[in-house]
């Protein structure tokens, strides 16, 4: 959907008459069904005045197409400004321009990310060149008109208030600056020349009309790239039940249609290979020319699997295949062929930073797609806001007239291939009573350490083998180092132990960074991922008294959002609050203690907890 369309002549008239902002505001209300705020209206007025100056050149044809606020299909993102026409040899071009009113920005250590003032606060956001390039990449790989008719996309960014400095054009961003050049305050003439390279003849808005109505389908280039990326990666090879479920999902996706929506629920515990099946479905359904996306609430699995497919830590065109569970609040019904939802137990009702968007993520995912598969483990729900249950999925499938099918993954590929270790954890943490009160006969390296220093030394020793061992902890310690990198977060003076939470600069790729063995991860950076050996620090949120394992809300860090709403629930229903906090805390440690394929080492702050775990080993 495009909010404003005109020719160069019409655009210049609307700007010089002083009515461009009012026209766009009215179009937003008409087409997007929402009102525009004062700051948004002012941004149109200011930025489009600068674009008017740039375009005011007789060598740019009067019938050149101008489009403003072009919504990218299946996305809430909108392209600020598009210029369409043909070059000297009549090759069709669309110039994508990201407009910014920024005055300054700061370089970060994150790929394609800068820090600038937004909404009165200093925040991290995409570098404008990355943003423009990513929009072009999304269109190039999913808009059938563009890739079949060989339409050339030329992305760039125009920061018309920004004076040159050492940050926005830093060498760190060179890759994206090359793909999408950035033009600053004194570069208006350079931007004009950039446009004139690709637009010698106008198109009377005809090209943008074809683009807007192009079918959403993955390009063959994208599909072939994905298949090649998967080749030779043993970690994505499927066996036994994985293969059966994969073929079942393929068959359902091929036969789903608007009148025959289908939902598959795959139940499986830690290490059963849910993510392996999910990634294979993503690749091979894309190969079959279906529009498919891999979905999680937590960004860690998306970031890690994306980097594993590309073999590097840089953002790539396949980024658009990996989406957050809150991406479908405004997606029209049945417009996506398949949505593959990993870690479905972490889905929420509301979406957005302030949990104020949409109605229910389960509903929105099923509504948006012809086929959806939910990989779920209800014992890994670790926040009060988690609503992902089989019952919730079945409820919305019924309301949306979708057929529901169930499959189960049982074979263990984690924890030494043993269901016995998982049963022992459940029994020991009193999640459920099992036939495994001890670890006798179970080949898995589990140890309880008497100090965090010993725990760190053991993990460092194991990590030297292949960089697949890490420390993790419960959410019991404030993140002091986030604002002051000289401070430590987890400190035990009696043991001369101090360490930081994972660096924010690493983002959700923390688990892959070699130096991150010197940091501590949390449930958000490791859920859905696996290690060889995991070291777990159990804080004072899980205690033992008189043989009873229980959760203590007071032991959680005040910044912990996973227990948001606990105090209110405690006032309304103390018994329900107690049950909820027990489930969250115990599921958190159950999840952390099952990240290691070969071993798990634990230090618990509570001495009775250490004794309880040690006595439960029974060897």
C-alpha positions in Angstrom: 0.0 0.0 0.0 1.3 3.5 -0.9 0.0 6.5 1.0 0.9 9.2 -1.6 1.5 8.8 -5.3 2.2 11.5 -7.9 4.6 12.7 -10.6 7.5 15.0 -10.0 5.3 17.9 -11.2 2.4 17.0 -8.9 4.8 16.5 -5.9 6.5 19.9 -6.4 3.2 21.6 -6.7 2.0 20.0 -3.4 5.1 21.0 -1.6 5.4 24.6 -2.9 1.7 25.2 -2.2 2.3 24.3 1.5 -0.2 21.5 1.4 1.9 18.3 1.2 1.7 17.5 4.9 -2.1 17.9 5.0 -2.5 15.7 1.9 -0.4 12.9 3.4 -2.1 13.2 6.7 -5.5 12.8 5.1 -4.2 9.8 3.0 -2.9 8.1 6.1 -6.3 8.4 7.7 -8.0 7.1 4.6 -5.7 4.2 3.8 -4.1 3.2 7.1 -7.1 4.1 9.2 -5.1 6.0 11.8 -4.4 9.6 12.8 -0.9 11.2 12.4 0.7 12.9 15.4 2.2 16.4 15.3 5.8 15.2 15.1 5.1 12.9 12.2 3.3 15.7 10.3 6.2 18.0 11.0 8.7 15.4 9.7 6.8 15.2 6.4 6.8 19.0 6.1 10.5 19.3 6.7 11.9 16.3 4.9 9.8 16.7 1.8 10.8 20.3 1.5 14.4 19.1 1.2 13.4 16.5 -1.4 11.6 19.2 -3.3 14.9 21.1 -3.5 16.8 18.0 -4.7 14.3 17.2 -7.4 14.0 20.7 -8.7 16.3 20.1 -11.7 15.1 20.1 -15.4 17.2 17.0 -16.1 14.9 15.0 -13.8 11.8 14.4 -16.0 8.5 15.9 -14.9 6.7 12.6 -15.3 9.1 10.8 -12.9 7.0 8.8 -10.4 7.0 9.9 -6.8 5.7 7.6 -4.0 5.7 8.5 -0.3 5.1 6.1 2.7 5.1 2.9 0.8 4.2 0.0 3.1 6.3 -3.1 2.6 4.0 -6.1 2.1 3.6 -8.4 5.2 5.4 -5.8 7.3 4.5 -2.7 9.4 7.6 -1.0 7.9 7.1 1.8 5.3 9.6 3.2 2.8 9.8 7.0 3.1 10.3 8.0 -0.5 10.5 6.2 -3.8 11.5 7.7 -7.2 10.7 5.6 -10.3 11.7 6.0 -13.9 14.2 4.6 -16.5 17.8 5.2 -17.2 19.4 6.2 -20.6 19.0 2.6 -21.9 15.4 2.4 -20.6 16.2 0.0 -17.8 13.5 0.5 -15.1 14.7 1.8 -11.7 13.2 2.5 -8.3 15.3 4.7 -6.0 14.5 4.0 -2.3 15.3 6.9 0.0 15.3 6.7 3.8 14.7 10.2 5.1 16.0 11.2 8.6 15.8 14.5 10.5 18.7 13.4 12.8 21.2 16.0 14.0 23.8 13.4 15.3 24.4 9.7 15.9 26.9 7.6 17.7 28.7 4.5 16.5 28.0 1.2 18.4 29.7 -2.1 18.3 26.7 -3.8 16.8 26.5 -4.6 13.2 24.3 -2.1 11.3 23.3 -0.3 14.5 23.8 3.3 15.6 22.7 5.2 18.7 20.7 8.5 18.3 18.1 10.6 20.0 14.6 9.4 19.4 11.5 10.5 21.3 13.7 12.5 23.7 15.9 9.6 24.6 19.2 8.2 23.3 18.3 4.9 21.7 19.8 2.2 19.5 18.3 1.9 16.0 19.3 0.7 12.5 21.9 2.7 10.6 19.9 4.5 7.8 22.0 2.8 5.1 21.2 -0.6 6.6 17.6 0.3 6.8 17.3 1.4 3.2 19.3 -1.6 2.0 17.2 -4.0 4.0 14.0 -2.6 2.5 15.4 -3.0 -1.0 16.5 -6.6 -0.2 13.1 -7.5 1.1 11.4 -6.2 -2.1 14.1 -7.8 -4.3 13.7 -11.2 -2.7 9.9 -11.3 -2.3 8.2 -9.1 -4.8 7.7 -11.2 -7.9 7.3 -8.2 -10.3 10.7 -6.9 -9.2 12.8 -10.0 -9.6 11.0 -11.4 -12.7 11.0 -8.1 -14.6 14.5 -7.2 -13.6 13.6 -3.9 -12.0 16.7 -2.3 -10.5 16.4 -1.0 -6.9 18.8 1.7 -5.7 18.6 2.4 -2.0 20.1 5.4 -0.2 19.6 7.6 2.9 19.2 11.3 3.1 20.0 12.9 6.5 19.3 16.5 5.6 20.1 18.1 9.0 23.2 16.0 9.7 26.6 17.6 9.5 29.5 15.2 8.6 31.2 13.6 11.6 33.2 10.4 12.3 30.2 8.3 13.3 27.6 8.0 10.6 30.1 7.2 7.8 32.5 5.2 10.0 34.4 2.4 8.3 32.5 0.0 10.6 29.4 0.6 8.5 31.3 0.5 5.1 29.5 -2.6 3.8 26.1 -0.9 4.2 27.3 2.5 3.0 28.5 0.8 -0.2 25.1 -0.8 -0.7 23.1 2.3 0.2 25.1 5.5 0.3 24.2 8.1 2.9 23.8 11.8 1.9 24.1 14.5 4.6 23.2 18.1 5.0 25.8 19.4 2.5 25.2 16.6 0.0 22.0 17.7 -1.7 23.7 18.1 -5.1 25.4 14.7 -4.7 22.0 13.1 -4.0 20.6 14.9 -7.1 23.4 13.4 -9.3 22.8 10.0 -7.7 19.1 10.2 -8.8 20.0 11.4 -12.3 22.3 8.4 -12.9 19.2 6.1 -12.9 16.3 8.3 -13.9 16.6 9.9 -17.4 13.0 9.2 -18.4 9.8 9.3 -16.4 7.2 6.5 -16.0 4.0 8.4 -15.2 3.6 6.3 -11.9 3.2 3.1 -14.0 6.2 1.3 -12.6 5.2 1.8 -8.9 1.7 0.5 -9.7 3.2 -2.8 -11.0 5.5 -3.1 -8.0 2.6 -2.4 -5.6 0.5 -5.1 -7.1 3.3 -7.7 -7.4 2.8 -11.1 -5.9 4.6 -11.9 -2.7 6.8 -15.0 -3.5 10.4 -15.8 -2.6 12.8 -15.4 -5.5 14.7 -18.4 -6.9 18.0 -16.7 -6.0 16.9 -16.6 -2.3 15.7 -20.2 -2.3 18.9 -21.5 -3.9 21.0 -19.5 -1.5 19.2 -21.0 1.5 19.5 -24.5 0.2 23.2 -24.1 -0.4 23.7 -22.7 3.1 22.1 -25.7 4.6 24.2 -28.2 2.7 27.0 -29.7 4.6 25.8 -28.5 8.0 25.5 -31.7 10.1 23.6 -30.0 12.9 20.6 -29.6 10.5 20.4 -33.2 9.4 17.1 -34.9 10.5 16.7 -38.4 11.8 13.8 -40.7 12.9 10.8 -38.7 14.3 12.3 -35.4 13.1 12.0 -36.6 9.5 8.5 -37.9 10.0 7.3 -34.6 11.4 9.1 -32.7 8.8 7.4 -34.6 6.0 4.0 -34.3 7.7 4.4 -30.5 7.9 5.5 -30.3 4.3 2.4 -32.3 3.2 0.1 -30.1 5.2 1.7 -26.9 3.9 1.3 -28.1 0.3 -2.4 -28.8 0.8 -3.4 -25.8 2.9 -5.6 -23.2 1.2 -8.0 -20.4 2.2 -10.8 -22.8 2.6 -8.6 -25.4 4.3 -6.4 -23.7 6.8 -4.2 -26.1 8.8 -2.4 -26.0 12.1 0.2 -28.5 13.4 1.2 -28.6 17.1 4.5 -30.4 17.7 5.1 -31.2 21.4 8.7 -31.9 22.4 11.0 -31.4 25.3 14.6 -29.9 25.4 16.9 -31.3 22.8 14.3 -33.2 20.8 15.2 -31.4 17.6 12.3 -29.0 17.3 14.5 -26.2 15.9 16.2 -28.6 13.4 12.8 -29.5 11.9 11.8 -25.8 11.9 14.9 -24.6 10.0 14.6 -27.4 7.4 10.9 -26.5 6.9 11.9 -22.8 6.4 14.5 -23.7 3.7 12.6 -26.3 1.8 9.2 -24.6 1.8 11.0 -21.5 0.5 12.5 -23.7 -2.2 9.0 -24.7 -3.2 8.2 -21.0 -3.9 6.1 -20.6 -0.8 6.2 -17.4 1.3 7.3 -18.7 4.7 8.8 -17.3 7.8 10.5 -18.6 11.0 8.9 -17.0 14.1 10.0 -16.7 17.7 9.2 -14.3 20.5 12.8 -14.4 21.8 15.3 -13.0 19.3 18.2 -15.2 20.4 17.2 -18.3 18.3 16.4 -16.2 15.2 19.8 -14.4 15.4 21.8 -17.6 16.0 20.1 -19.7 13.3 20.4 -16.8 10.8 24.1 -16.5 11.5 24.6 -20.3 11.3 22.9 -20.4 7.9 25.1 -17.5 6.6 28.3 -18.6 8.3 29.0 -15.1 9.5 27.9 -12.6 12.1 26.6 -9.9 9.7 23.1 -9.1 8.7 22.0 -10.7 5.4 19.1 -10.8 3.0 17.7 -13.8 4.8 17.1 -11.6 7.8 13.6 -11.1 6.4 12.8 -14.8 6.8 13.2 -14.6 10.6 10.5 -12.6 12.3 9.3 -11.8 15.8 6.0 -13.2 17.0 4.6 -9.7 17.3 5.0 -9.0 13.5 1.5 -10.0 12.5 -0.8 -7.6 14.3 -1.8 -5.9 11.0 -1.2 -8.7 8.5 -4.3 -9.5 6.3 -5.8 -13.0 6.7 -4.3 -15.9 4.7 -1.6 -13.8 3.0 1.4 -16.0 4.2 1.8 -19.6 3.0 3.4 -20.9 6.2 4.5 -19.6 9.6 6.9 -21.8 11.5 6.7 -20.9 15.2 9.6 -22.2 17.3 9.5 -21.8 21.1 5.7 -21.3 20.8 5.3 -21.6 24.6 6.8 -18.1 24.8 4.0 -16.4 22.8 2.2 -13.4 24.4 -1.2 -11.9 24.0 -0.2 -8.3 23.2 2.7 -7.2 21.0 5.0 -4.2 20.8 7.6 -2.7 23.2 4.7 -1.5 25.5 2.5 -4.6 25.0 -0.2 -2.3 23.5 -0.4 -3.8 20.0 -2.7 -6.5 18.6 -5.0 -8.8 20.4 -3.4 -12.3 20.7 -0.2 -13.5 19.0 -1.6 -17.1 18.6 -4.7 -15.7 16.9 -2.7 -13.4 14.6 -0.3 -16.1 13.5 -3.1 -18.5 12.6 -5.1 -15.8 10.9 -2.2 -14.6 8.8 -1.2 -17.9 7.4 -2.7 -20.8 5.4 -0.5 -23.2 7.4 1.1 -22.7 10.8 3.2 -25.1 12.8 3.8 -24.5 16.5 6.8 -26.2 18.2 6.0 -26.2 21.9 7.2 -27.4 25.3 4.8 -26.1 28.0 7.4 -26.8 30.7 9.6 -24.0 29.2 7.1 -21.2 29.9 9.2 -18.9 31.9 7.3 -15.6 32.2 3.9 -14.7 33.5 3.1 -13.2 30.1 3.7 -16.5 28.3 0.4 -17.8 26.9 1.7 -20.5 24.6 -0.2 -23.7 25.4 -1.7 -26.4 23.3 -5.2 -25.4 24.6 -4.7 -21.8 23.5 -3.6 -22.8 20.0 -6.5 -25.2 19.7 -9.0 -22.6 20.8 -7.9 -20.0 18.1 -7.6 -22.7 15.4 -11.2 -23.7 16.0 -12.4 -20.0 15.9 -10.5 -19.4 12.7 -11.8 -22.6 11.1 -8.4 -24.3 10.9 -7.9 -28.1 11.2 -5.6 -29.1 14.0 -3.1 -32.0 14.0 -0.8 -33.1 16.7 2.7 -34.7 16.6 5.2 -35.5 19.4 9.0 -35.4 19.4 10.5 -37.7 22.1 14.0 -38.7 21.1 16.6 -36.8 23.1 19.6 -35.2 21.4 20.6 -33.2 24.4 21.6 -34.3 27.9 23.5 -37.3 26.7 20.5 -38.5 24.8 18.8 -39.3 28.0 15.2 -38.8 29.0 16.3 -39.9 32.5 18.2 -36.8 33.2 15.2 -34.6 32.4 13.0 -36.8 34.5 15.5 -36.5 37.3 15.5 -32.6 37.1 11.7 -32.7 37.2 11.7 -34.9 40.2 14.5 -33.0 42.0 13.0 -29.6 41.5 9.6 -31.0 42.4 8.0 -30.0 39.1 6.5 -33.5 38.8 7.1 -36.8 40.5 9.0 -39.3 38.3 10.7 -42.7 38.5 14.1 -41.0 38.5 14.8 -39.8 42.0 18.6 -40.2 41.4 21.0 -40.1 38.5 22.1 -43.7 39.0 22.6 -45.4 35.7 22.3 -42.2 33.7 25.4 -41.2 31.7 25.5 -37.5 32.1 28.1 -35.2 33.7 26.2 -33.4 36.4 28.1 -31.8 39.3 27.4 -29.4 42.2 30.2 -27.0 43.0 30.9 -25.3 46.3 31.8 -22.0 44.9 31.2 -19.9 41.7 34.9 -19.7 41.2 35.1 -23.4 40.8 32.2 -23.3 38.5 33.8 -20.7 36.3 37.1 -22.6 36.2 35.4 -25.8 35.1 33.4 -24.1 32.3 36.6 -22.3 31.1 38.3 -25.7 31.0 35.5 -27.3 29.0 35.2 -24.3 26.7 38.8 -24.7 25.5 37.8 -27.9 23.6 35.4 -26.2 21.1 34.0 -23.0 22.4 30.7 -24.6 23.3 30.5 -24.1 27.1 29.0 -21.1 28.9 27.8 -19.8 32.2 24.1 -18.9 32.7 22.2 -17.7 35.8 18.7 -17.1 37.1 17.3 -13.5 36.9 18.4 -12.6 40.3 21.1 -9.9 39.7 20.7 -6.3 38.5 22.3 -5.4 35.2 24.6 -2.7 36.5 27.1 -3.0 33.7 24.5 -2.1 31.1 24.9 1.6 31.9 28.4 1.5 33.4 30.7 -1.1 31.8 33.2 -0.8 34.7 30.7 -2.4 37.1 30.0 -6.1 37.7 26.6 -7.6 38.0 27.0 -11.0 39.8 29.3 -10.5 42.8 30.1 -13.0 45.6 32.7 -11.2 47.8 33.3 -14.3 50.0 34.6 -16.1 46.9 36.3 -13.1 45.3 34.0 -13.7 42.4 32.7 -11.0 40.1 31.3 -11.3 36.5 29.0 -9.4 34.1 25.9 -10.3 32.3 26.4 -10.8 28.6 27.5 -7.6 26.7 24.6 -5.7 25.1 27.0 -5.2 22.1 26.8 -8.9 21.3 23.1 -8.8 21.1 21.4 -12.2 20.8 24.6 -13.7 19.3 26.1 -13.9 22.8 26.1 -17.7 22.8 28.4 -17.8 19.7 30.9 -15.1 20.6 34.2 -16.8 21.8 34.9 -14.1 24.5 31.4 -14.6 26.0 32.7 -17.4 28.1 33.8 -14.6 30.4 30.2 -13.4 30.8 26.9 -14.9 32.1 23.9 -15.5 29.9 20.3 -15.6 31.0 17.1 -17.4 29.9 16.5 -14.8 27.1 19.9 -15.4 25.4 20.0 -19.2 25.6 16.5 -20.5 25.4 16.0 -22.7 22.3 19.8 -23.1 21.9 22.3 -25.7 23.1 25.8 -26.0 24.4 28.1 -29.0 25.2 28.5 -28.0 28.8 26.5 -25.4 30.8 27.4 -23.9 34.1 24.3 -22.7 36.1 24.3 -20.2 38.9 21.1 -20.7 41.0 20.2 -17.5 42.9 18.1 -17.0 45.9 14.9 -17.2 44.0 14.8 -21.0 44.3 15.3 -22.4 47.8 14.9 -25.6 49.8 13.4 -25.8 53.3 12.5 -29.1 55.1 12.7 -31.0 51.9 10.4 -28.6 50.0 11.7 -26.9 46.9 10.0 -23.5 46.3 10.4 -20.2 44.6 10.9 -16.9 46.4 9.8 -13.8 44.4 12.0 -11.7 46.7 15.1 -13.3 45.2 14.4 -12.1 41.7 16.0 -8.8 40.4 13.7 -5.8 40.4 14.3 -5.4 36.7 13.0 -8.9 35.9 10.0 -8.5 33.5 9.2 -12.2 33.4 7.3 -11.8 36.8 5.6 -8.5 35.9 2.1 -8.6 37.4 3.0 -11.0 40.2 2.4 -8.4 43.0 -1.0 -7.5 41.6 -2.0 -11.2 41.3 -0.7 -11.9 44.9 -3.2 -9.3 46.2 -6.0 -10.7 44.2 -5.3 -14.4 44.5 -2.3 -15.4 46.7 -2.6 -19.1 45.9 -2.6 -18.5 42.1 0.4 -16.1 42.5 2.3 -18.7 44.5 1.6 -21.3 41.8 2.6 -19.0 39.0 5.9 -17.9 40.5 6.8 -21.5 41.3 6.1 -22.5 37.7 8.2 -19.6 36.3 11.2 -20.0 38.5 11.4 -23.8 38.3 10.8 -23.8 34.5 13.6 -21.2 34.2 16.1 -23.4 36.0 14.8 -26.5 34.3 15.5 -24.8 30.9 18.9 -23.5 32.0 20.0 -26.9 33.3 19.1 -28.6 30.0 21.1 -26.4 27.7 24.2 -28.8 28.0 24.3 -31.8 25.7 27.2 -33.4 27.6 27.1 -31.9 31.1 25.7 -29.4 33.6 27.5 -27.9 36.5 25.7 -26.0 39.2 26.5 -23.5 42.0 23.6 -22.5 44.2 23.7 -19.5 46.5 21.5 -21.4 49.0 23.6 -24.0 50.9 20.6 -26.2 51.5 19.9 -26.2 47.7 23.4 -27.3 47.0 23.1 -30.1 49.5 19.7 -31.1 48.1 21.0 -31.3 44.6 24.1 -33.2 45.7 22.1 -35.7 47.7 19.7 -36.2 44.8 22.5 -37.4 42.5 22.7 -40.6 44.4 25.9 -41.9 42.8 
